[in-house]
Amino acid sequence: MHDEQQLPEHGPLAGFTVGVTAARRADELGALLQRRGAVVLHAPALRIVPLADDGELLAATKEIIDQVPDVVVATTAIGFRGWVEAADGWGFGEQLLGRLRGVELLARGPKVKGAIRAAGLTEEWSPTSESMAEVLDLLLEEGVDGRRIAVQLHGEPLPGFVESLRAGGAEVVPVPVYRWMPPEDIGPVDRLLDATVSRGLDALTFTSAPAAASLLSRAEERGLAGELINALHHDVLPACVGPVTALPLQARGVDTVQPERFRLGPLVQLLCQELPRRARALPIAGHRVEIRGHAVLVDGDLKPVSPAGMSLLRALSRRPGWVVGRADLLRALPGAGRDEHAVETAMARLRTALGAPKLIQTVVKRGYRLALDAASDAKYADA
């Protein structure tokens, strides 16, 4: 037995499992989540392949050196740095930088601005919102008819951006620095999909639109698209770093949550607010019981509970205070078969895990119920 003093301090995400689909900066996101108590399931839905040997990037770089554009739009710090490094590798680094010094250089946000300045260049303008829509508005206000505009891509779709410039009469030179490819090992993605549709996750995070599109595509291939979308609609919280990332999910009717600032830190903070808010909290036998994904808080103390125990607890909490029969509880147990004795065994373990046996009452010959406090009206909430 562990005494109270030995229980570790738990963070706001303790008891929750969060899926991470990111390929880039996944370790950073995972560490931020774990530091706040979450269990993290990581499966990169894509891999990012640099195009140092790619003819497209080389051709675009030569084209910009030979025919200097009027405007260059830098969209990501890693992409801009990768472009300059690739040009250096080909022996065109100084020529490229020389050309970029003479153009209207626009940076999508502060990180890109930092990469531009690290290369010895100065941006002419950067939006406060970090929004490509704001960059587009500026260009269209300036007028783009007859202008050559180079746009540094980074595997992210830029919905309507290039099309709007071309519709306005601009000649657009795409600069493809990275390419998104499927992961070499699809196994982790399949495990993440299985965990999502089985409700083994509480939230699923996305930091790029291609990763969201790739996960949806893999679900289609496995015949799980409907189940995935249903899980994201009802039980698994889809959290995106920003509105562009959310587009493939929105196209399938999936609403997502997004932080006001499109960064990993604010994304994690948003989960710290949303997941505890969605957890079921009930007054039971004089205790405050909060039911989380794979653990329970009893008066603020974290109690890890087995998957079988969590299944029983969720079944009881759907109608708190009402008796749930053994047959219904048996159906709720994963892989329990037909023996109702499995319910008694799992219930005994659940009571031990909770550390407060009176939370769940046995009703002789009928089943079990949560000992909901008499003052609570939660008994009638889901009736």
C-alpha positions as CSV (number, residue, x, y, z in Angstrom):
1,M,0.0,0.0,0.0
2,H,1.2,3.5,-0.8
3,D,0.5,6.2,1.7
4,E,-0.7,9.7,0.7
5,Q,2.7,11.2,0.9
6,Q,4.1,8.9,-1.7
7,L,1.6,9.9,-4.4
8,P,3.4,12.1,-7.0
9,E,2.2,15.5,-7.8
10,H,0.0,15.3,-10.9
11,G,-0.4,17.8,-13.6
12,P,-3.6,19.1,-15.3
13,L,-3.5,16.3,-17.9
14,A,-2.9,13.5,-15.5
15,G,-5.2,10.6,-16.3
16,F,-5.6,11.6,-19.9
17,T,-4.1,10.0,-23.0
18,V,-3.2,12.3,-25.9
19,G,-2.3,11.2,-29.5
20,V,0.4,13.1,-31.4
21,T,0.5,13.0,-35.2
22,A,3.4,15.4,-35.7
23,A,6.5,14.4,-37.6
24,R,8.4,17.6,-36.8
25,R,8.9,18.8,-33.2
26,A,7.0,15.7,-32.0
27,D,9.5,15.3,-29.1
28,E,8.9,18.8,-28.0
29,L,5.1,18.5,-28.1
30,G,5.3,15.1,-26.3
31,A,7.5,16.5,-23.6
32,L,5.2,19.4,-23.0
33,L,2.2,17.0,-22.7
34,Q,4.1,14.6,-20.4
35,R,5.3,17.4,-18.2
36,R,1.7,18.2,-17.5
37,G,0.8,14.6,-16.7
38,A,-0.5,13.2,-19.9
39,V,0.3,9.7,-21.4
40,V,1.4,10.3,-25.0
41,L,0.8,8.0,-27.9
42,H,3.0,9.2,-30.8
43,A,2.6,8.1,-34.4
44,P,4.0,10.4,-37.1
45,A,1.3,10.5,-39.8
46,L,3.9,11.7,-42.3
47,R,7.7,12.2,-42.7
48,I,9.3,15.3,-44.1
49,V,11.9,14.8,-46.8
50,P,14.3,17.6,-47.5
51,L,14.7,18.4,-51.2
52,A,18.4,19.1,-51.3
53,D,18.8,16.7,-54.2
54,D,15.5,17.6,-55.8
55,G,15.4,19.1,-59.2
56,E,12.3,21.2,-58.5
57,L,14.0,23.2,-55.7
58,L,17.2,23.6,-57.8
59,A,15.2,24.8,-60.8
60,A,13.2,27.3,-58.7
61,T,16.5,28.6,-57.1
62,K,18.1,29.1,-60.5
63,E,15.0,30.7,-61.9
64,I,15.0,33.3,-59.0
65,I,18.7,34.0,-59.5
66,D,18.3,34.4,-63.3
67,Q,15.0,36.3,-63.2
68,V,14.7,38.2,-59.9
69,P,11.2,38.3,-58.6
70,D,9.5,41.4,-57.3
71,V,8.4,39.7,-54.1
72,V,9.5,36.7,-52.1
73,V,7.2,35.3,-49.4
74,A,8.9,33.2,-46.7
75,T,6.3,31.0,-44.9
76,T,8.3,28.9,-42.4
77,A,11.6,29.3,-40.6
78,I,12.7,25.7,-41.1
79,G,11.8,26.0,-44.8
80,F,13.6,29.2,-45.4
81,R,16.7,27.9,-43.6
82,G,16.5,24.7,-45.6
83,W,16.3,26.7,-48.9
84,V,19.4,28.8,-48.1
85,E,21.3,25.7,-46.9
86,A,20.4,23.7,-50.1
87,A,21.5,26.7,-52.3
88,D,24.8,26.8,-50.4
89,G,25.3,23.1,-51.1
90,W,24.8,23.7,-54.8
91,G,27.2,26.7,-54.7
92,F,24.5,29.3,-55.3
93,G,24.1,30.5,-51.7
94,E,25.7,33.9,-52.1
95,Q,23.9,34.5,-55.4
96,L,20.5,33.7,-53.9
97,L,21.1,35.9,-50.9
98,G,22.2,38.7,-53.2
99,R,19.0,38.5,-55.1
100,L,16.9,38.3,-52.0
101,R,18.5,41.6,-50.7
102,G,16.9,43.4,-53.6
103,V,13.4,42.2,-53.4
104,E,10.3,42.9,-51.3
105,L,10.8,40.1,-48.7
106,L,7.7,39.2,-46.6
107,A,7.8,37.0,-43.5
108,R,4.7,35.1,-42.3
109,G,5.6,35.5,-38.6
110,P,8.3,36.1,-36.0
111,K,10.1,32.7,-36.4
112,V,10.5,33.3,-40.2
113,K,11.6,36.8,-39.5
114,G,14.3,35.4,-37.2
115,A,15.5,33.0,-40.0
116,I,15.6,35.8,-42.5
117,R,17.7,38.0,-40.2
118,A,20.0,35.1,-39.3
119,A,20.7,34.9,-43.1
120,G,21.8,38.5,-43.0
121,L,18.6,39.8,-44.7
122,T,15.9,42.1,-43.6
123,E,12.2,41.5,-44.1
124,E,10.1,44.4,-45.5
125,W,6.9,43.4,-43.6
126,S,5.5,40.7,-41.3
127,P,1.9,40.4,-40.1
128,T,1.1,40.4,-36.4
129,S,-1.3,37.6,-36.8
130,E,1.1,35.1,-38.5
131,S,-1.7,34.6,-41.0
132,M,-1.1,33.9,-44.7
133,A,-4.5,35.6,-45.3
134,E,-3.0,38.9,-44.0
135,V,0.0,38.5,-46.3
136,L,-2.4,37.9,-49.2
137,D,-4.5,40.9,-48.3
138,L,-1.3,43.1,-48.3
139,L,-0.2,41.9,-51.7
140,L,-3.6,42.3,-53.3
141,E,-3.9,45.8,-51.9
142,E,-0.5,46.6,-53.4
143,G,-1.6,45.2,-56.7
144,V,-0.1,42.0,-58.1
145,D,-0.9,42.3,-61.8
146,G,2.3,41.7,-63.8
147,R,4.5,41.1,-60.7
148,R,6.7,38.0,-60.2
149,I,6.1,36.6,-56.7
150,A,8.1,33.7,-55.3
151,V,6.4,31.7,-52.5
152,Q,8.5,29.4,-50.3
153,L,6.4,26.3,-49.7
154,H,6.8,23.9,-46.8
155,G,4.6,20.9,-47.7
156,E,1.6,22.8,-46.2
157,P,-1.3,23.6,-48.4
158,L,-1.8,27.3,-48.8
159,P,-5.5,27.3,-49.6
160,G,-6.4,29.9,-52.2
161,F,-3.1,31.8,-51.7
162,V,-1.3,30.9,-55.0
163,E,-4.7,30.8,-56.9
164,S,-5.7,34.3,-55.7
165,L,-2.3,35.8,-56.7
166,R,-2.6,34.2,-60.2
167,A,-6.2,35.4,-60.5
168,G,-4.9,38.9,-59.7
169,G,-2.5,38.7,-62.6
170,A,0.7,37.7,-60.8
171,E,3.3,35.2,-62.1
172,V,3.9,32.9,-59.1
173,V,7.1,30.9,-58.7
174,P,6.6,28.1,-56.1
175,V,9.7,27.2,-54.1
176,P,9.2,23.7,-52.8
177,V,11.7,23.2,-49.9
178,Y,10.3,20.0,-48.3
179,R,8.0,17.2,-49.5
180,W,5.6,15.2,-47.3
181,M,5.8,11.5,-47.7
182,P,4.0,8.6,-46.0
183,P,5.8,7.2,-42.9
184,E,8.2,4.4,-43.6
185,D,6.5,2.3,-40.9
186,I,2.7,2.5,-41.0
187,G,2.3,0.4,-37.9
188,P,2.3,3.2,-35.3
189,V,-0.3,5.1,-37.4
190,D,-2.5,2.1,-37.4
191,R,-2.1,1.7,-33.6
192,L,-3.0,5.4,-33.2
193,L,-6.1,4.9,-35.4
194,D,-7.2,1.8,-33.4
195,A,-6.7,3.7,-30.1
196,T,-8.8,6.6,-31.5
197,V,-11.8,4.5,-32.7
198,S,-11.7,2.4,-29.5
199,R,-11.8,5.6,-27.4
200,G,-8.3,4.8,-25.9
201,L,-7.4,8.4,-26.5
202,D,-8.9,11.5,-24.9
203,A,-7.5,13.9,-27.5
204,L,-5.7,13.8,-30.8
205,T,-3.4,16.6,-31.8
206,F,-2.5,17.9,-35.3
207,T,0.2,20.4,-36.1
208,S,0.0,20.2,-39.9
209,A,-2.8,19.9,-42.5
210,P,-0.9,17.1,-44.4
211,A,-0.8,15.0,-41.2
212,A,-4.5,15.4,-40.7
213,A,-5.2,14.5,-44.4
214,S,-2.8,11.5,-44.2
215,L,-4.5,10.1,-41.1
216,L,-7.9,10.5,-42.8
217,S,-6.6,8.8,-45.9
218,R,-5.2,5.9,-43.9
219,A,-8.5,5.5,-42.1
220,E,-10.2,5.4,-45.6
221,E,-7.8,2.6,-46.7
222,R,-8.6,0.6,-43.6
223,G,-12.4,1.2,-43.8
224,L,-12.3,3.1,-40.6
225,A,-13.1,6.6,-41.8
226,G,-16.7,6.6,-40.5
227,E,-15.6,5.3,-37.1
228,L,-12.7,7.8,-36.9
229,I,-15.0,10.7,-37.6
230,N,-17.6,9.5,-35.2
231,A,-14.9,9.2,-32.4
232,L,-13.7,12.8,-33.2
233,H,-17.2,14.1,-33.1
234,H,-18.1,12.6,-29.8
235,D,-15.4,11.2,-27.5
236,V,-11.9,12.1,-28.7
237,L,-11.1,15.8,-28.7
238,P,-9.4,16.9,-32.0
239,A,-7.0,19.8,-31.2
240,C,-5.2,21.6,-34.1
241,V,-2.4,24.1,-33.8
242,G,-4.2,26.5,-36.1
243,P,-7.0,27.0,-38.7
244,V,-4.9,25.8,-41.8
245,T,-4.1,22.6,-40.0
246,A,-7.8,22.0,-39.3
247,L,-9.0,22.3,-42.9
248,P,-8.9,18.6,-43.8
249,L,-10.9,17.8,-40.7
250,Q,-13.4,20.6,-41.3
251,A,-13.9,19.3,-44.8
252,R,-15.2,16.1,-43.2
253,G,-17.5,18.0,-40.8
254,V,-15.2,17.6,-37.8
255,D,-15.1,20.6,-35.5
256,T,-11.7,21.2,-33.8
257,V,-10.4,23.3,-31.0
258,Q,-7.5,25.7,-31.7
259,P,-5.4,28.1,-29.5
260,E,-5.5,31.8,-30.2
261,R,-1.8,31.7,-30.9
262,F,-0.7,29.1,-33.3
263,R,2.1,27.5,-31.2
264,L,2.8,24.2,-29.4
265,G,2.8,25.9,-26.0
266,P,-0.7,27.4,-26.4
267,L,-2.0,24.2,-27.9
268,V,-0.9,22.3,-24.8
269,Q,-2.4,25.0,-22.5
270,L,-5.7,24.6,-24.4
271,L,-5.7,20.9,-23.7
272,C,-5.0,21.6,-20.0
273,Q,-8.2,23.6,-20.0
274,E,-10.4,21.5,-22.2
275,L,-9.8,18.0,-21.1
276,P,-10.4,18.5,-17.3
277,R,-13.5,20.6,-18.2
278,R,-14.9,17.7,-20.2
279,A,-14.2,15.1,-17.5
280,R,-17.2,13.8,-15.5
281,A,-17.1,15.1,-11.9
282,L,-19.6,13.6,-9.4
283,P,-20.3,13.9,-5.6
284,I,-20.2,10.3,-4.4
285,A,-20.3,9.1,-0.8
286,G,-18.9,12.4,0.5
287,H,-16.1,12.5,-2.1
288,R,-15.5,14.5,-5.3
289,V,-14.9,11.9,-8.0
290,E,-13.6,13.1,-11.4
291,I,-13.5,10.4,-14.1
292,R,-10.7,10.9,-16.6
293,G,-9.5,8.8,-19.5
294,H,-7.4,6.1,-17.7
295,A,-7.5,7.4,-14.1
296,V,-9.8,8.9,-11.5
297,L,-9.3,11.8,-9.2
298,V,-10.8,11.2,-5.7
299,D,-10.8,14.4,-3.7
300,G,-7.9,15.6,-5.9
301,D,-5.8,12.4,-5.5
302,L,-4.9,10.6,-8.7
303,K,-5.9,6.9,-8.7
304,P,-4.7,4.9,-11.8
305,V,-7.4,2.5,-12.9
306,S,-7.2,-0.5,-15.3
307,P,-9.1,-0.4,-18.6
308,A,-11.6,-2.9,-17.3
309,G,-12.2,-0.8,-14.2
310,M,-12.6,2.4,-16.3
311,S,-15.2,0.6,-18.4
312,L,-17.2,-0.3,-15.4
313,L,-16.9,3.1,-13.9
314,R,-18.1,4.8,-17.1
315,A,-21.0,2.4,-17.3
316,L,-22.1,3.3,-13.8
317,S,-21.5,7.0,-14.3
318,R,-23.8,7.2,-17.3
319,R,-26.7,7.0,-14.9
320,P,-25.2,8.0,-11.6
321,G,-27.1,6.6,-8.6
322,W,-29.1,4.2,-10.6
323,V,-28.5,0.4,-10.4
324,V,-26.7,-1.1,-13.3
325,G,-27.2,-4.8,-13.7
326,R,-24.4,-7.4,-14.0
327,A,-25.4,-8.3,-17.5
328,D,-25.0,-4.6,-18.6
329,L,-21.7,-4.3,-16.8
330,L,-20.5,-7.5,-18.4
331,R,-21.2,-6.0,-21.9
332,A,-19.2,-3.0,-20.9
333,L,-16.2,-5.0,-20.0
334,P,-13.7,-5.4,-22.9
335,G,-13.4,-9.1,-23.9
336,A,-15.1,-10.4,-20.7
337,G,-17.1,-13.2,-22.4
338,R,-20.3,-14.5,-20.7
339,D,-19.2,-15.1,-17.2
340,E,-20.7,-12.5,-14.8
341,H,-18.1,-13.5,-12.2
342,A,-15.7,-11.4,-14.4
343,V,-17.8,-8.3,-13.3
344,E,-17.3,-9.2,-9.6
345,T,-13.5,-9.6,-10.0
346,A,-13.1,-6.4,-12.0
347,M,-15.4,-4.5,-9.5
348,A,-13.2,-5.7,-6.5
349,R,-10.1,-4.4,-8.3
350,L,-11.8,-1.1,-9.2
351,R,-12.8,-0.6,-5.5
352,T,-9.2,-1.3,-4.4
353,A,-7.8,1.1,-7.0
354,L,-10.2,3.9,-6.0
355,G,-9.2,3.5,-2.3
356,A,-12.7,4.3,-1.1
357,P,-14.8,1.1,-1.2
358,K,-18.1,3.0,-0.3
359,L,-18.1,4.8,-3.6
360,I,-19.7,1.8,-5.4
361,Q,-22.6,0.0,-3.6
362,T,-23.6,-3.6,-4.2
363,V,-27.3,-4.0,-4.7
364,V,-28.1,-7.6,-3.8
365,K,-29.3,-9.7,-6.8
366,R,-29.6,-6.6,-9.0
367,G,-26.1,-5.1,-9.6
368,Y,-24.1,-2.1,-8.6
369,R,-24.6,1.7,-8.4
370,L,-22.6,4.8,-7.6
371,A,-23.4,6.0,-4.1
372,L,-24.4,9.4,-5.3
373,D,-24.8,12.1,-2.6
374,A,-28.4,12.8,-1.7
375,A,-28.0,16.5,-2.3
376,S,-26.9,15.9,-5.9
377,D,-29.3,16.2,-8.8
378,A,-26.9,14.4,-11.1
379,K,-29.0,11.2,-10.7
380,Y,-31.7,12.7,-12.9
381,A,-29.4,14.4,-15.4
382,D,-29.0,11.4,-17.7
383,A,-32.1,9.5,-16.8
